[in-house]
Amino acid sequence: MSERLTRMCLLVVALLGLGACGSVPVERQLELTVTATGYDRPRLEARVGEQVFIRFRNADTVAHNLTIELPSGRRTVSAEAGVDAILAFPARQAGTFRMFCTVPGHTEQGELVILP
């Protein structure tokens, strides 16, 4: 019985140690819808340290994409007409970053603001 208790204690200590190794980033879930008239929100916000998930909803009858110019480079997600897509990235640096559609002839644009 004491061997079993010792194993349980070691397991609890190991699990506590693993939990202290690092923290899980906070998730920020955002939504952005595109139609024939553009993005429904010209500004999205998140905070440094968050894991950002943008649900990109294409409510138009043609394909669109969402491109964000981050310090680590461009991130792009595309969605055919009537389709949703997810763009995920870590918010590592504060600032205001351009978001736009790269499809020729499209003018959708806005900004992603990463707060400190």
C-alpha positions as CSV (number, residue, x, y, z in Angstrom):
1,M,0.0,0.0,0.0
2,S,2.8,2.5,0.8
3,E,4.5,1.7,-2.6
4,R,1.2,2.7,-4.3
5,L,1.0,5.9,-2.3
6,T,4.6,6.7,-3.1
7,R,3.9,6.2,-6.9
8,M,0.8,8.4,-6.7
9,C,2.8,11.2,-4.9
10,L,5.5,11.0,-7.5
11,L,2.9,11.2,-10.3
12,V,1.3,14.3,-8.7
13,V,4.8,15.9,-8.3
14,A,5.7,15.1,-11.9
15,L,2.4,16.6,-13.2
16,L,2.8,19.7,-11.1
17,G,6.4,20.1,-12.5
18,L,5.1,19.8,-16.1
19,G,2.5,22.4,-15.5
20,A,5.1,24.8,-14.2
21,C,7.3,24.4,-17.3
22,G,5.4,26.9,-19.4
23,S,2.0,28.6,-19.6
24,V,-0.6,27.9,-22.2
25,P,-1.2,31.1,-24.3
26,V,-4.6,32.8,-24.1
27,E,-6.7,32.3,-27.2
28,R,-8.3,35.2,-29.0
29,Q,-11.1,34.2,-31.3
30,L,-12.1,36.8,-33.9
31,E,-14.5,36.8,-36.8
32,L,-14.3,38.7,-40.0
33,T,-16.9,38.5,-42.8
34,V,-16.3,39.5,-46.4
35,T,-19.1,40.4,-48.8
36,A,-19.2,42.2,-52.2
37,T,-18.9,45.5,-50.3
38,G,-15.8,44.5,-48.3
39,Y,-14.9,43.4,-44.8
40,D,-17.6,43.9,-42.2
41,R,-15.1,45.1,-39.6
42,P,-12.3,47.5,-40.5
43,R,-10.4,46.8,-37.3
44,L,-9.7,43.7,-35.3
45,E,-7.8,43.7,-31.9
46,A,-5.8,41.2,-29.9
47,R,-3.0,41.4,-27.3
48,V,0.6,40.4,-27.3
49,G,1.0,36.8,-26.1
50,E,-2.3,35.6,-27.3
51,Q,-2.8,32.9,-29.9
52,V,-5.0,34.5,-32.5
53,F,-7.7,32.6,-34.4
54,I,-9.5,34.6,-37.1
55,R,-12.6,32.9,-38.5
56,F,-12.8,34.3,-42.1
57,R,-16.3,34.0,-43.5
58,N,-16.8,34.5,-47.2
59,A,-20.5,35.6,-47.6
60,D,-19.9,36.7,-51.2
61,T,-20.4,34.8,-54.5
62,V,-16.7,34.9,-55.5
63,A,-13.5,33.8,-53.8
64,H,-11.6,36.2,-51.4
65,N,-8.7,36.0,-49.1
66,L,-7.4,37.7,-45.9
67,T,-3.8,38.7,-45.8
68,I,-2.2,40.2,-42.8
69,E,1.3,41.8,-42.9
70,L,2.9,40.8,-39.6
71,P,6.5,41.4,-38.5
72,S,7.2,37.7,-39.1
73,G,5.8,37.9,-42.7
74,R,2.5,37.8,-44.5
75,R,-0.1,35.4,-43.3
76,T,-2.9,34.5,-45.8
77,V,-6.0,32.4,-45.8
78,S,-8.3,32.0,-48.8
79,A,-12.0,31.1,-48.9
80,E,-14.2,30.2,-51.9
81,A,-17.7,31.7,-52.1
82,G,-19.8,30.7,-49.1
83,V,-16.9,29.0,-47.3
84,D,-15.3,29.8,-43.9
85,A,-11.6,29.5,-43.2
86,I,-9.4,29.9,-40.1
87,L,-6.2,32.0,-39.9
88,A,-4.1,31.3,-36.8
89,F,-0.9,32.9,-35.5
90,P,0.7,34.0,-32.3
91,A,0.6,37.7,-31.5
92,R,4.2,38.4,-30.7
93,Q,4.6,42.1,-31.2
94,A,2.4,45.1,-30.5
95,G,1.5,47.4,-33.4
96,T,-1.0,48.1,-36.2
97,F,-0.8,45.7,-39.1
98,R,-2.5,46.0,-42.5
99,M,-5.1,43.3,-43.6
100,F,-6.4,43.1,-47.1
101,C,-7.5,40.9,-50.0
102,T,-4.8,40.1,-52.6
103,V,-7.3,39.0,-55.3
104,P,-6.8,41.3,-58.3
105,G,-9.4,44.0,-58.5
106,H,-10.6,43.6,-54.9
107,T,-10.3,46.5,-52.5
108,E,-11.1,45.0,-49.1
109,Q,-8.8,46.3,-46.4
110,G,-8.6,47.0,-42.7
111,E,-6.2,46.7,-39.7
112,L,-5.3,44.3,-37.0
113,V,-4.2,46.1,-33.8
114,I,-2.0,44.0,-31.4
115,L,-2.1,45.8,-28.0
116,P,0.7,45.4,-25.5
